[in-house]
Amino acid sequence: MIGDAVLAMIKSNAAITAAFGDRIFPVIIPQEVKGNVMIFGVKSIEVEHSKNASHLNAVEVDIHIYSKDYVFVQSQCRATRSTLNKNKGT
């Protein structure tokens, strides 16, 4: 469920989607996949409870980007971080 929300946030960035296409995966890269690849996994979830009905979940995500091009990796790291950092979604 949270993984689906993270994937949706990542794919909402058109530049990231153009760079990776359908090669963004949760946790494991399928063996037959070639080229630039991104994987992500939820590292931790902190639930902040409050007296009112709303609450906040802080989610820590590990992102791994694989490519033969160092500059590509760095630019995609920056794009992914800016897409996810302090983002809200469901």
Steps between C-alpha positions, in 0.01 A plus 500: 500500500769753596722356227225575247485861620880535474496355147221740399697797634814392314308445175330840536832656396497492118880521475546194722235306311666593168841392631391162639177412321366182658832421674403625849449210738425439867789320672623261224607543138366219282789306350416572135494882541778692325597866494447776755304370799359641824392294799347622822403357834329636808760512776287624787164654586441727798141567592436821690174481693314809609183582690311595185408260221793587276841348543825501310704205377868573439633245252868439436574351159820351356550574130763327286577611146711284269657619176834495321485883482609675822359840396163337427494340845578829672238695306233236568593494869441875518172475307373214717595670823330825401189303397471309828648736760229641731233371261148417609286238337285194543 
